[in-house]
Amino acid sequence: MDFGAMIQTWINVLTHPGEAVFQEERAKPQATLANAIIWIIVAGVFAAIFAAIGAAISSALGTGTGLAQTFISQMDLPPEARQEMMTALAARTAGGGAGIFGALCMTLFVVPIAFLLGSGIYFVIAKMFGGTGDFSEQTYLLSTFSVPIIIVNAIIGVVPYLGGCVTFFISIYQLVLAYFAIKVSHNLSSGKAIMTILIPILVVFACVICGFVVMFVTVLGAAGLSGNF
């Protein structure tokens, strides 16, 4: 795998948004599903590493193990109580290590699966609108910007609070690039390409609203029952 060409492709797509860049990528012999899968696995590895780093930072900030041990040792407690608190702290620290390992494994598998699932959803919707592209080509075009964005999000996600704000704006840009990729790969009109991108978002938004409504009604019902007693 030519890493130089791979990185150059990512930079070219990210810095030149539009139909022309995706037409250019579409014509390349490397525009295959195999390359898309390799790239997304690379992104999954990066995301998993930084997810583990983020989990380690959160664990360290949340437990303050060293300070807690010092504080407990200086407290005027019976030896049995002090030992129990030290044991509980050690168990919590071990749980943090398990959380780091869990974050590493989960991210490593979830990133490629989520990407391919998302590409599949776009493909089905595009076909419903009369798209003429194939899944392999579409997935490759999506990977040309999704992969570097996943890596960037993973890196900035390590920074507390900042990551979420920056990720939101990056996600908006990602939707714009997805619009061009779908439009080019399936030869769709602008309106149909926009709908292909928006329908999954609207479905997710509707599900979230329904979830909040159900939760709200459940809470009101529980409160009403409590008031009757």
C-alpha positions as CSV (number, residue, x, y, z in Angstrom):
1,M,0.0,0.0,0.0
2,D,1.3,3.4,-1.1
3,F,0.9,5.5,2.1
4,G,2.1,8.6,0.3
5,A,-0.5,8.3,-2.4
6,M,-3.1,7.5,0.2
7,I,-2.4,10.6,2.3
8,Q,-2.3,12.8,-0.8
9,T,-5.7,11.5,-1.9
10,W,-7.1,12.4,1.6
11,I,-5.6,15.9,1.4
12,N,-6.8,16.4,-2.1
13,V,-10.4,15.5,-1.3
14,L,-10.6,17.4,2.0
15,T,-9.1,20.6,0.5
16,H,-10.9,20.6,-2.8
17,P,-14.6,19.9,-2.1
18,G,-16.7,19.5,-5.2
19,E,-17.8,17.1,-7.9
20,A,-14.5,17.5,-9.9
21,V,-12.4,15.9,-7.2
22,F,-14.7,12.9,-6.9
23,Q,-14.9,12.5,-10.6
24,E,-11.1,12.3,-10.6
25,E,-11.0,9.8,-7.8
26,R,-13.8,7.7,-9.4
27,A,-11.6,7.2,-12.5
28,K,-8.6,5.9,-10.6
29,P,-7.8,2.2,-10.6
30,Q,-7.5,2.2,-6.8
31,A,-11.2,3.1,-6.5
32,T,-12.2,-0.4,-5.1
33,L,-14.0,-1.7,-2.1
34,A,-10.8,-3.5,-1.0
35,N,-8.9,-0.2,-0.7
36,A,-11.8,1.4,1.1
37,I,-11.8,-1.5,3.6
38,I,-8.1,-1.3,4.2
39,W,-8.3,2.5,4.7
40,I,-11.2,2.2,7.2
41,I,-9.3,-0.5,9.1
42,V,-6.4,2.0,9.4
43,A,-8.8,4.6,10.7
44,G,-10.2,2.0,13.1
45,V,-6.7,1.3,14.5
46,F,-6.0,5.1,15.0
47,A,-9.4,5.7,16.5
48,A,-9.0,2.7,18.9
49,I,-5.6,3.9,20.0
50,F,-6.8,7.4,20.8
51,A,-10.0,6.1,22.4
52,A,-7.8,4.1,24.7
53,I,-5.7,7.2,25.4
54,G,-8.9,9.2,26.1
55,A,-10.2,6.5,28.4
56,A,-6.9,6.5,30.3
57,I,-7.0,10.3,30.7
58,S,-10.6,10.2,31.9
59,S,-9.7,7.4,34.3
60,A,-6.8,9.3,35.7
61,L,-8.7,12.5,36.1
62,G,-11.7,10.8,37.5
63,T,-10.0,8.6,40.1
64,G,-7.0,10.6,41.2
65,T,-5.6,7.3,42.5
66,G,-2.3,8.6,43.9
67,L,-3.9,11.5,45.8
68,A,-6.7,9.2,47.1
69,Q,-4.2,6.7,48.4
70,T,-2.3,9.5,50.2
71,F,-5.4,11.0,51.6
72,I,-6.7,7.6,52.9
73,S,-3.3,6.8,54.5
74,Q,-3.4,10.0,56.4
75,M,-6.9,9.7,57.7
76,D,-7.4,8.7,61.3
77,L,-9.2,5.4,60.6
78,P,-9.1,2.0,62.1
79,P,-6.7,-0.3,60.2
80,E,-9.6,-2.5,59.0
81,A,-11.5,0.5,57.6
82,R,-8.3,1.9,56.0
83,Q,-7.6,-1.5,54.3
84,E,-11.2,-1.8,53.0
85,M,-10.9,1.7,51.4
86,M,-7.6,0.8,49.9
87,T,-9.0,-2.4,48.5
88,A,-12.0,-0.6,47.0
89,L,-9.7,2.0,45.4
90,A,-7.6,-0.7,43.9
91,A,-10.7,-2.4,42.5
92,R,-11.8,0.9,41.0
93,T,-8.3,1.4,39.4
94,A,-8.5,-2.1,37.9
95,G,-11.9,-1.3,36.5
96,G,-10.4,1.8,34.8
97,G,-7.9,-0.5,33.1
98,A,-10.7,-2.7,31.9
99,G,-12.4,0.4,30.6
100,I,-9.4,1.3,28.6
101,F,-9.1,-2.1,27.1
102,G,-12.8,-2.1,26.3
103,A,-12.6,1.2,24.6
104,L,-9.7,-0.1,22.5
105,C,-11.4,-3.3,21.4
106,M,-14.9,-1.7,20.8
107,T,-13.6,1.2,18.7
108,L,-11.4,-1.1,16.6
109,F,-14.5,-3.2,15.6
110,V,-17.2,-0.5,15.7
111,V,-15.5,2.0,13.3
112,P,-15.3,-0.3,10.2
113,I,-18.7,-1.8,10.8
114,A,-20.4,1.5,11.3
115,F,-18.7,2.9,8.2
116,L,-19.8,0.0,6.0
117,L,-23.3,0.0,7.4
118,G,-23.6,3.8,6.8
119,S,-22.4,3.3,3.2
120,G,-24.9,0.5,2.8
121,I,-27.8,2.8,3.9
122,Y,-26.7,5.5,1.5
123,F,-26.5,2.9,-1.3
124,V,-30.0,1.6,-0.7
125,I,-31.5,5.1,-0.5
126,A,-29.6,6.3,-3.6
127,K,-30.9,3.2,-5.5
128,M,-34.4,4.1,-4.5
129,F,-33.9,7.5,-6.1
130,G,-32.6,5.9,-9.3
131,G,-28.9,5.9,-8.6
132,T,-26.7,4.1,-11.2
133,G,-23.5,3.6,-9.1
134,D,-22.2,0.4,-7.5
135,F,-21.5,-0.2,-3.8
136,S,-17.7,-0.6,-4.3
137,E,-17.2,2.7,-6.0
138,Q,-19.5,4.6,-3.7
139,T,-17.8,3.2,-0.6
140,Y,-14.4,4.1,-1.9
141,L,-15.4,7.7,-2.6
142,L,-16.9,8.0,0.9
143,S,-13.7,6.5,2.4
144,T,-11.5,9.2,0.8
145,F,-12.8,11.8,3.3
146,S,-14.4,9.7,6.0
147,V,-11.2,7.9,6.9
148,P,-9.0,11.1,7.5
149,I,-12.0,12.7,9.4
150,I,-12.3,9.7,11.7
151,I,-8.6,10.0,12.5
152,V,-8.8,13.7,13.1
153,N,-11.9,13.3,15.3
154,A,-10.1,10.6,17.3
155,I,-7.1,12.8,17.9
156,I,-9.1,15.9,19.0
157,G,-11.5,13.7,20.9
158,V,-8.7,13.1,23.5
159,V,-8.9,16.8,24.5
160,P,-11.8,17.2,27.1
161,Y,-14.6,19.5,26.0
162,L,-12.8,20.8,22.9
163,G,-13.3,17.6,21.0
164,G,-17.1,17.7,20.9
165,C,-17.3,21.3,19.7
166,V,-14.8,20.8,16.9
167,T,-16.3,17.4,15.9
168,F,-19.7,19.1,15.3
169,F,-18.3,21.5,12.7
170,I,-16.3,18.7,11.1
171,S,-19.4,16.6,10.8
172,I,-21.2,19.3,8.9
173,Y,-18.3,19.4,6.4
174,Q,-18.4,15.7,6.2
175,L,-22.1,15.8,5.1
176,V,-21.2,18.3,2.4
177,L,-18.5,15.9,1.1
178,A,-20.9,13.0,1.3
179,Y,-23.3,14.9,-0.8
180,F,-20.8,15.3,-3.6
181,A,-19.6,11.7,-3.3
182,I,-23.1,10.3,-3.6
183,K,-24.1,12.7,-6.4
184,V,-21.0,11.7,-8.5
185,S,-21.0,7.9,-7.8
186,H,-24.8,7.5,-8.6
187,N,-25.2,10.3,-11.2
188,L,-28.0,11.8,-9.1
189,S,-29.5,15.3,-9.4
190,S,-28.7,17.7,-6.6
191,G,-32.1,17.3,-5.0
192,K,-31.9,13.5,-4.9
193,A,-28.4,13.6,-3.6
194,I,-29.4,15.9,-0.8
195,M,-32.3,13.7,0.1
196,T,-30.1,10.6,0.1
197,I,-27.9,12.4,2.7
198,L,-30.7,13.9,4.8
199,I,-33.1,10.9,5.1
200,P,-30.9,8.9,7.5
201,I,-30.4,12.0,9.6
202,L,-34.1,12.7,9.7
203,V,-34.9,9.1,10.6
204,V,-32.4,9.2,13.5
205,F,-33.7,12.6,14.6
206,A,-37.3,11.3,14.6
207,C,-36.2,8.2,16.6
208,V,-34.6,10.5,19.2
209,I,-37.7,12.6,19.5
210,C,-39.9,9.6,19.9
211,G,-37.5,8.3,22.6
212,F,-37.8,11.6,24.5
213,V,-41.6,11.6,24.2
214,V,-41.8,8.0,25.4
215,M,-39.5,8.8,28.3
216,F,-41.4,12.0,29.2
217,V,-44.8,10.1,29.1
218,T,-43.3,7.4,31.2
219,V,-42.0,9.8,33.8
220,L,-45.4,11.7,33.9
221,G,-47.2,8.4,34.3
222,A,-44.9,7.3,37.2
223,A,-45.3,10.7,38.8
224,G,-49.1,10.4,38.5
225,L,-49.1,7.0,40.1
226,S,-47.0,8.3,42.9
227,G,-49.4,11.2,43.5
228,N,-52.3,8.8,43.9
229,F,-50.7,7.1,46.9
